[in-house]
């Protein structure tokens, strides 16, 4: 049976009728269907715009222009958000060597606890913000308002004079930053094919590494200012104001989904939706589905991704908050430490770009993740060997080890893309994203406490934890790859038992029916 290209989404017999194949109900009503399906079923010119959309898809030049338009619409704003989120989160690391610890009279584990409180706020609001985001039709407005608020909170750090004030600010910063990753993962999955997602996520995630270059440079320049305000206070205000500006731009210009993209014609919206149809994961659905939530908690792969996230976040919690402090323990001054953080960011940029490109080219996320993790294991092992007790034996070797410490960051970017590619069903995707980000917070909380002030300047337990957790992460990644490959074999067996006509009809009906990956035999898990 040939595909009717003039009606690519005409899968409902009536506006609120059921869609079924054989004995299986695919969609009971438009309320259960994906936003994309509802858009085309309700459009007064559905047949006409479907034909126009297919014309775009069949013309390579027009299709290339459409992808470029998507990239120019989505990528700059998402990149700016990722950049500022990571910079805002790591301002504490820069200001720690700019006088903050002395001026606010931090003692003992106060600094580690401030690092931890960010993730406490993040953890407390991760599930609520996920479900608020799903229920709202204006994702961009919700994201933009949160960004503006956390920018204001960041600027308020400058007014703090003790641990209590900083503790409130760090907790609130975590609360309002918690919405970013889940919303951005959902947006990427709406707009891009699975084979495109790794590279696009790498574009956005490369900004995390760029913050080490730009942030270190800005902090270094600000450290030379002479005024009645301490340099670290000026740094907080400057970054906070920049964040509020970007938040306003996100609220005004970032489209919520392909259906709601104001700069796109209806035909371009159809083509954008049809491009991602083979993902079999849909776009957006505001209807919360309990069966999908229950399935998420029963899916062992979701829990394994959460374990991977915890194992990868423990080193991140230590490195992101103590990198500048560690450089001073190697014998560098505070200002030199700010400059020395920049090459680490440059190496991170290279790894993120290459890993995103390779993972899409090879269609293999897990192998590239392992490539990114191994240098950081070697980095921590070198730090243990060359500086076991805070008495550096080889400063050049320690500096080289420090530069390699950021390569594993690319693996977390790939883990997010891997997770987005391997889960379907909007409610399931939202729940899985929430679990992943809760795990991210838990891992970072644990990571901040592996660096104990009583072990300064060697911080031996922190360095050992990096080696141990990343080695365990490598094993968990291989197990997850095995499970995904096994599910693909099961789906192939199911499809082999169907006739060609039955498969073609069912595939069309499943694409935007908002079914989960477990319910959809056409879903292909990436490895």
Secondary structure, 3 states (H helix, E strand, C coil): CCCCHHHCCCCCCCCCCCEEECCEEEECCCCCCCHHHHHHHHCCCHHHHHHHHHHHHHCHHHHHHHHHHHHHHHHHHHHHHHHHHHHHHHHHHHHHCCCHHHHCCCCCCHHHHHHHHHHHHHHHHHHHHHHHHHHCCCHHHHHHHHHHHHHHHHHHHHHCCCHHHHHHHHHHHHHHHCHHHHHHHHHHHHHCCHHHHHHHHHHHHHHHHHHHHHHHHHHHHHCCCCCCCCHHHHHHHHHHHHHHHHHHHHHHHCCCCHHHCCCCCHHHHHHHHHHCHHHCCCCCCCCCCHHHHHHHHHCHHHHHHHHHHHHHHHHHHHHHHHHHHHHHHCCCCHHHHHHHHHHHHHHHHHHHHHHHHHHHHHCCHHHHHHHHHHHHHHHHHHHHHHCCCCCCCCHHHHHHHHHHCCCCHHHHHHHHHHHHHCCCCHHHHHHHHHHHHHHHHHHHHHHHHHCCHHHCCCCHHHHHHHHHHHHHHHHHHHHHHHHHHHHHHHHHHHHHCCCHHHHHHHHHHHHCCCCCCCCCCCCCCCC
